[in-house]
Amino acid sequence: MYTAIRGAFVLAAAVFSSSAFADYVANRIDYVDPGNGAVANFTQLWSINSKGTALGIASFDGAVTVFNFVYDPETGNYVRPPLPPGFDGITTFAQVTSINDAGVMTGATFEPTGVRGFTLKDGVFTFFSIPGWAETNARTIGNPTAAHPQGLVVGFVDDGVFDTSESTNGFVYDPVTSASATLNTPSFFTIAHGQNVLGQIVGSIIADGSSLAFGRWGFLVTPTTGVDPMLGGAVSYFRVNGMPTSARGINDKGLIAAAVQDRTGATQTYVGASGDFQLVNVPGSTGPRCPEGFLPSTFPEHISNAGQIAGLLIDSACNQRGFIATPASLPTGTTPAGAHTFSVEVAASAPIFISAPTGIAYDYALGEHDPRFASVRLPLGMGNNKFVVAVRHKAFAVNAGQLFDFRAHGFKKGVKSFRVACIDPAARLDPEHAPVVP
């Protein structure tokens, strides 16, 4: 299976690879105010759903004060979700940290009276606290299932004191029934975060040195009954390469995204499962210590079913930005005319990511006997996130993250070729931006 791409104004792309796993490309994300075009000096991505909607936090004062944002692929804009009634965003704040495919969000409040979890659906906040605990930190919300029609919320609880190995624990909560279950992951500081359709939950603990070596360990909770973690689960702990590990994301294929602290104290992103992990070495994420005291690093918060990883990047210039790392197929050769060629296995409805050197326009064409292109989704983090898709003398404006289905736009059988054009020239000025990834 063969695809040829010709790029204009070619520059080097931010591509890194591993023979054991996938090759990755990385896009850096900065919040841009839709009103005045101001670029935030702090951006962190928390989550991306299957519809391309991304959410995170940003700041214009170096994270002294932060605000939530949601990237809407339908409009191509960053928007700020509402605060709960009576919250001012400074002394009282509600931070969203996850969005599911139904558009329901979850997160935690920060109030003088403590911390509560909440869900945000259709602009309405619903608050909850896990009985018997001082504070409730909700972190992710799963997709609806027959057993849990609004999805399950995963997070962690604490006693407000943090002075014993039982001070914190993970939890799972059903917004429909208000039922909850505590995970068997107690520690000085537990964070339960990622979850998948199999009911598996990942997170991290700080062990006290009694049964595990002192320090941070990743954990995986696997349900003991079917795929419902509300009914109990078995817990296993792990470290990547023997180093302090914080598991944060797990997708439906069981791939885990984890933050691993090396011997210098810098944290980098790894992806894998069952003890076999790969470093996702985002370009620009290493360097000397910053004036503020922290080291360049990456910290993942989410991994999608397509394998895309989202989180926080502190780059070598000490900028704090969001990042998306995408597993992508790289060119296998070139045609006599200079087009890049690719050979990838395809399956119905399964996305394929391909990467070529950066440019401001790309032509995509199939090889002989290849199945037609059904749709294309263009990447967040390329210039102004605005593109033009051209097919047979027709042009369509498409936003980053927006699924453009050729069949719904007059090409019922899909297409054999198309062009992506009008990529913001500013994107090609930065060699650490990745190219178009359909």
C-alpha positions in Angstrom: 0.0 0.0 0.0 1.5 3.2 -1.2 1.0 6.9 -0.8 2.9 9.6 -2.5 3.3 13.1 -1.0 4.9 16.1 -2.6 5.6 18.9 -0.2 6.4 22.6 -0.9 9.1 24.6 1.0 10.4 21.5 2.7 12.2 21.8 6.1 13.4 19.2 8.6 10.6 17.8 10.7 10.6 17.0 14.4 10.7 13.2 14.0 12.1 10.6 16.4 11.9 6.9 16.2 12.4 3.6 17.9 12.7 0.3 16.1 10.8 -1.5 18.8 7.7 0.6 18.7 6.4 3.4 16.5 8.0 6.5 15.1 6.6 9.7 16.7 6.2 13.3 15.6 5.6 16.1 18.1 3.5 19.2 17.9 3.8 22.0 20.5 0.6 23.7 21.5 0.3 27.3 22.8 -3.1 28.8 23.8 -4.0 31.7 21.6 -6.6 34.2 22.7 -9.4 34.2 20.0 -10.1 37.8 20.7 -6.8 39.6 20.5 -4.4 36.8 19.3 -2.2 37.0 22.5 -0.2 33.8 23.0 -0.1 32.4 26.5 3.3 31.9 28.2 2.1 28.7 29.9 0.0 26.0 28.3 -0.7 22.4 29.4 -2.8 19.8 27.7 -4.9 17.5 29.8 -7.1 15.5 27.4 -8.2 15.0 23.8 -11.3 13.0 22.8 -12.0 11.0 19.7 -13.7 14.0 18.0 -10.6 16.2 18.2 -11.8 18.3 21.1 -8.8 19.1 23.4 -8.7 20.7 26.8 -6.1 22.1 29.1 -5.0 25.1 31.2 -3.1 28.2 30.2 -1.8 31.4 31.7 -0.5 34.8 30.7 1.5 35.3 33.9 3.6 32.2 34.1 1.0 30.1 35.8 0.5 32.4 38.8 -3.1 32.4 37.7 -4.5 29.9 35.2 -7.7 29.3 33.3 -9.2 26.4 31.5 -9.6 26.2 27.8 -11.2 23.9 25.3 -10.1 23.7 21.7 -13.2 23.3 19.5 -12.3 21.7 16.1 -15.6 22.8 14.6 -14.6 26.5 15.0 -10.9 26.1 15.2 -10.9 28.4 18.3 -9.9 28.1 21.9 -12.8 28.8 24.2 -12.9 29.1 28.0 -15.5 26.9 29.7 -17.7 28.7 32.3 -16.8 28.8 36.0 -19.4 27.6 38.5 -21.7 30.3 39.8 -19.9 32.3 42.6 -16.4 31.2 41.5 -14.0 34.0 40.7 -11.1 32.0 39.1 -8.6 33.2 41.7 -9.7 32.4 45.2 -12.2 29.8 44.0 -11.4 27.8 40.9 -12.7 24.8 39.0 -10.1 23.0 36.9 -11.3 20.7 34.1 -9.0 17.8 33.4 -10.8 15.4 31.2 -13.4 15.3 28.4 -15.1 12.2 27.1 -16.5 11.5 23.6 -19.9 12.7 24.7 -18.4 16.1 25.6 -18.9 15.7 29.3 -16.0 17.0 31.4 -14.7 16.4 34.9 -12.3 18.0 37.3 -11.8 19.4 40.8 -12.6 22.6 42.6 -10.1 24.6 44.7 -12.0 26.5 47.4 -11.2 27.8 50.9 -13.3 25.0 52.3 -11.4 22.3 50.4 -11.5 20.3 47.2 -14.6 18.8 45.5 -15.0 16.8 42.3 -17.5 17.8 39.6 -18.8 16.9 36.2 -19.7 19.6 33.6 -22.4 18.6 31.2 -24.2 21.0 28.8 -22.9 24.0 30.9 -24.2 22.5 34.2 -21.8 21.7 37.1 -22.7 18.8 39.4 -20.4 18.5 42.5 -19.6 15.5 44.5 -17.4 14.3 47.4 -16.4 10.8 48.3 -17.8 10.1 51.9 -15.2 9.8 54.6 -12.5 11.9 53.0 -11.6 15.5 53.4 -11.0 16.2 49.7 -12.0 14.7 46.4 -9.9 15.3 43.2 -11.7 14.0 40.0 -9.3 13.5 37.2 -10.8 11.7 34.2 -14.3 10.7 32.9 -14.8 7.6 30.8 -17.2 7.1 27.9 -20.8 6.0 28.5 -21.4 2.3 28.8 -24.5 0.2 29.4 -23.5 -0.3 33.0 -22.6 3.3 33.5 -24.5 5.5 31.1 -22.7 8.7 32.0 -19.2 7.1 32.2 -17.2 6.6 35.4 -15.1 9.3 37.1 -11.6 8.3 38.3 -9.6 10.4 40.7 -8.0 10.5 44.2 -9.1 11.4 47.7 -7.1 12.6 50.7 -7.5 13.2 54.4 -6.3 16.8 54.3 -3.3 16.0 56.5 -0.9 13.9 54.3 1.1 12.4 57.2 0.6 8.7 56.9 0.8 6.0 54.3 -3.0 5.9 54.3 -3.5 9.6 53.7 -4.6 9.3 50.1 -6.2 6.7 47.8 -7.7 6.3 44.4 -11.4 6.2 43.7 -13.9 5.5 41.0 -17.4 7.2 41.0 -20.6 6.7 39.1 -22.3 10.1 38.4 -25.7 8.5 37.8 -26.0 6.5 41.1 -23.5 8.6 43.2 -22.0 5.3 44.2 -18.2 5.1 44.7 -15.5 2.6 45.4 -12.0 3.2 46.8 -9.1 1.6 45.0 -6.7 -0.4 47.0 -3.9 2.1 46.3 -3.2 3.9 49.6 0.0 6.0 50.0 1.4 9.3 51.2 0.3 10.7 47.9 -1.8 8.7 45.4 -3.0 10.0 42.1 -5.4 7.8 40.1 -5.9 9.2 36.7 -6.1 7.2 33.4 -8.9 4.7 32.6 -10.0 2.6 29.6 -13.0 0.7 28.3 -11.7 -2.5 30.0 -12.1 -0.8 33.4 -8.3 -0.6 33.9 -7.1 2.4 35.9 -3.5 3.7 36.1 -1.9 6.2 38.4 1.0 6.6 40.9 1.8 6.3 44.6 4.6 7.4 46.8 5.7 4.2 48.7 6.9 4.5 52.2 9.7 1.9 51.8 8.0 -1.0 53.6 6.8 -3.3 50.8 8.1 -1.2 47.9 11.2 0.9 47.7 10.6 4.5 48.8 9.4 6.9 46.2 7.1 7.1 43.2 5.7 4.0 41.6 3.2 3.6 38.7 0.2 1.3 39.3 -2.3 -0.6 37.2 -5.7 -1.7 38.5 -7.4 -4.5 36.6 -11.1 -5.3 37.5 -11.6 -8.7 39.1 -15.2 -8.9 37.7 -15.6 -8.3 34.0 -14.7 -4.7 33.0 -16.3 -2.9 36.0 -13.8 -1.4 38.5 -16.6 -0.5 40.8 -16.7 -4.3 41.7 -13.1 -4.4 42.8 -9.7 -4.9 41.2 -6.2 -6.3 41.5 -3.4 -3.8 41.8 0.1 -4.2 40.3 3.0 -1.7 40.8 5.8 -1.0 38.3 8.7 1.2 37.5 10.2 1.9 34.0 13.9 1.0 34.0 13.9 1.1 37.8 13.2 4.8 37.9 10.4 6.7 39.7 7.3 6.4 37.5 3.9 8.1 37.3 1.4 6.4 35.1 -1.2 8.8 33.7 -2.9 7.5 30.6 -4.1 4.1 29.4 -6.0 3.5 26.2 -8.4 0.7 25.1 -5.5 -1.3 23.7 -3.8 -1.3 27.1 -1.0 1.1 26.1 0.2 3.2 29.1 1.7 6.7 29.0 3.9 7.4 32.0 6.2 10.1 33.3 9.6 8.7 34.3 12.1 10.7 36.3 15.8 10.1 35.4 18.8 10.4 37.6 19.2 14.1 36.9 15.7 14.8 38.1 14.2 15.5 34.7 11.0 13.8 33.7 10.3 12.3 30.3 7.5 10.5 28.6 7.4 6.7 28.1 4.7 4.6 26.4 4.2 0.8 26.5 2.8 -2.0 28.5 3.7 -5.2 30.5 7.2 -3.9 31.4 8.1 -3.0 27.8 8.3 0.7 27.4 9.7 3.1 24.8 11.0 6.6 25.5 9.1 9.3 23.6 11.9 11.8 23.3 10.2 15.0 22.3 12.7 17.3 20.6 13.6 20.3 22.8 12.7 18.6 26.1 16.3 18.4 27.4 18.8 21.0 28.5 20.3 22.7 31.5 18.2 23.7 34.6 16.0 26.7 34.1 16.3 29.9 36.2 13.1 28.9 38.0 14.7 25.7 39.2 13.0 23.1 37.0 14.5 21.1 34.3 13.4 20.8 30.6 11.1 17.8 30.5 7.8 16.3 29.4 4.9 15.0 31.5 2.1 13.1 29.8 -1.5 13.3 30.9 -3.5 11.3 28.3 -3.1 8.7 25.6 -5.8 8.2 22.9 -6.9 5.0 21.3 -4.9 6.0 18.3 -1.8 6.3 20.5 -1.5 10.1 20.5 0.0 11.4 23.8 -0.8 14.8 25.2 0.7 16.6 28.2 3.1 19.4 29.3 6.4 20.2 27.7 9.1 22.4 29.4 11.4 23.1 26.4 15.1 23.9 26.4 14.3 27.6 26.4 12.3 27.1 29.6 8.9 27.7 27.9 6.0 25.7 29.3 3.8 24.5 26.5 1.4 21.7 25.7 2.5 18.9 23.4 1.0 16.2 21.3 3.2 13.2 20.3 1.7 11.1 17.4 2.8 7.6 16.3 3.4 8.0 12.6 4.7 6.1 9.6 7.7 7.8 7.9 8.6 7.8 4.2 9.9 4.6 2.8 11.4 6.2 -0.3 10.8 8.8 -3.0 9.5 8.7 -6.6 11.7 9.9 -9.5 9.7 13.2 -9.3 10.7 13.6 -5.7 7.5 12.7 -4.0 7.7 10.8 -0.6 6.3 7.3 -0.6 4.7 5.3 2.2 3.8 1.7 2.8 1.3 1.2 5.5 -1.3 -1.5 6.4 -4.8 -0.1 6.6 -8.1 -1.3 8.2 -11.6 0.1 7.9 -12.2 3.1 10.3 -8.7 2.8 11.8 -6.8 6.1 11.5 -3.3 6.0 9.9 -0.8 8.8 10.7 1.9 9.6 8.2 4.6 12.2 8.4 6.8 14.0 5.9 9.2 17.0 6.1 7.4 20.2 6.9 5.9 22.3 4.2 3.1 24.7 3.4 1.2 22.4 1.0 1.0 18.7 0.4 -0.5 16.5 -2.4 -1.7 13.0 -1.4 -2.1 10.3 -3.9 -2.7 6.5 -3.7 -0.8 3.8 -5.2 -2.3 1.4 -7.7 -5.1 -0.8 -6.2 -5.0 1.0 -2.8 -8.3 1.6 -1.0 -9.5 5.2 -1.3 -9.1 7.9 1.3 -12.4 8.1 3.3 -11.5 11.1 5.5 -8.7 13.2 6.8 -8.1 14.8 10.2 -5.3 17.5 10.4 -3.1 18.1 13.4 -3.5 20.6 16.2 -0.4 22.6 16.7 0.4 23.7 13.1 0.5 27.5 12.9 -3.0 29.0 13.1 -4.6 25.5 12.9 -6.4 26.5 9.7 -6.1 24.5 6.4 -7.7 24.2 3.0 -8.4 20.7 1.6 -8.7 20.7 -2.2 -10.3 17.9 -4.2 -11.0 18.0 -7.9 -11.1 21.8 -8.2 -13.2 22.1 -5.0 -11.8 23.7 -1.9 -12.9 23.3 1.7 -11.9 25.2 4.8 -10.9 22.7 7.5 -9.8 23.3 11.1 -7.2 21.3 13.0 -8.8 18.3 14.7 -11.9 18.5 12.5 -12.7 15.2 10.7 -13.2 16.0 7.0 -15.2 13.1 5.5 -14.8 13.1 1.7 -17.9 10.9 1.4 -20.1 13.6 3.1 -18.8 16.3 0.7 -19.8 14.8 -2.6 -17.3 12.0 -3.0 -19.4 9.0 -2.1 -16.6 6.4 -2.8 -13.9 8.4 -1.2 -11.0 9.9 -3.2 -7.7 8.8 -4.8 -5.9 12.1 -4.3 -6.3 15.5 -2.5 -4.3 18.5 -1.5 -3.8 20.1 1.9 -2.9 23.8 1.3 -2.7 27.2 2.9 -0.7 25.9 5.9 0.3 28.9 8.0 3.8 29.8 6.8 4.7 30.5 10.5 4.4 26.8 11.1 7.4 26.0 8.8 9.6 28.5 10.6 9.8 26.3 13.6 11.6 23.0 12.9 10.2 21.4 16.0 6.7 21.5 14.7 5.6 18.3 13.0 4.2 18.1 9.5 0.7 17.4 8.5 -0.5 14.1 9.9 -3.7 12.8 8.1 
